[in-house]
Amino acid sequence: MNEKEITLAFSGASGAAYGLRLLEQLLLEDYKIHLVFSTAGLMVVNDETSLKLSGNVQKINELLSEQYKAKPNQLTVYGKDDWYSKLASGSSAPKTMVVCPCSVGCLAAIALGSSDNLLERAADVVIKEQGKLVLVVREMPLSAIHLEHMLKLARLGVCVMPASPGFYFNPQSVDEIVDFVVARILENIGVTPKIGKKWGEKA
């Protein structure tokens, strides 16, 4: 398995900008990316950005590859019901996965191991294979149900990373706020970010 290989998933929470910026940065870092959207995840991207993604995985692949200048075969998009995908198999799936943004519904499904679609199954595979799973949860307020699911997953070694940007660096734009969160995600999966500002860092 190539070390620079990762699964990136979009579920149906607000915050598509986080996932798209993460996609861009991982491509720039020469990662091979396996990308999967939930049905609601596609809707959120279409609602919150200028991208208009169809339900056709080939067209999504072509559009995103062109938009973010992916190299040939660097990006692969899968349908949510593609059970023959390598993401569904413990013997071939990447050992690292990020769900960004992660809805609390997706969080619950992963915590319960329901595996009703490829996104959930891919996360289940990473957990059972003791890989690195990062869930960028985007919800507020959080109920006791949400917190119990987070605690359960954290005890299994999953990194639960709510999209909670800092403001100590006096951000001047939404893009800077997005970059702060994406930089923290990159650091957590072992990638040195080229975006964002750290505590104490001069502008």
HELIX and SHEET records of a PDB file:
HELIX    1   1 ALA A   16  LEU A   28  1                                  13    
HELIX    2   2 THR A   39  GLU A   48  1                                  10    
HELIX    3   3 VAL A   57  GLN A   67  1                                  11    
HELIX    4   4 LYS A   86  ALA A   88  5                                   3    
HELIX    5   5 VAL A  104  LEU A  112  1                                   9    
HELIX    6   6 LEU A  118  LYS A  128  1                                  11    
HELIX    7   7 ALA A  144  ARG A  155  1                                  12    
HELIX    8   8 VAL A  174  ASN A  188  1                                  15    
SHEET    1   A 6 LEU A  75  TYR A  78  0                                        
SHEET    2   A 6 LYS A  32  PHE A  37  1                                        
SHEET    3   A 6 GLU A   5  PHE A  10  1                                        
SHEET    4   A 6 THR A  96  CYS A 102  1                                        
SHEET    5   A 6 LYS A 132  VAL A 137  1                                        
SHEET    6   A 6 CYS A 159  VAL A 160  1                                        
END                                                                             
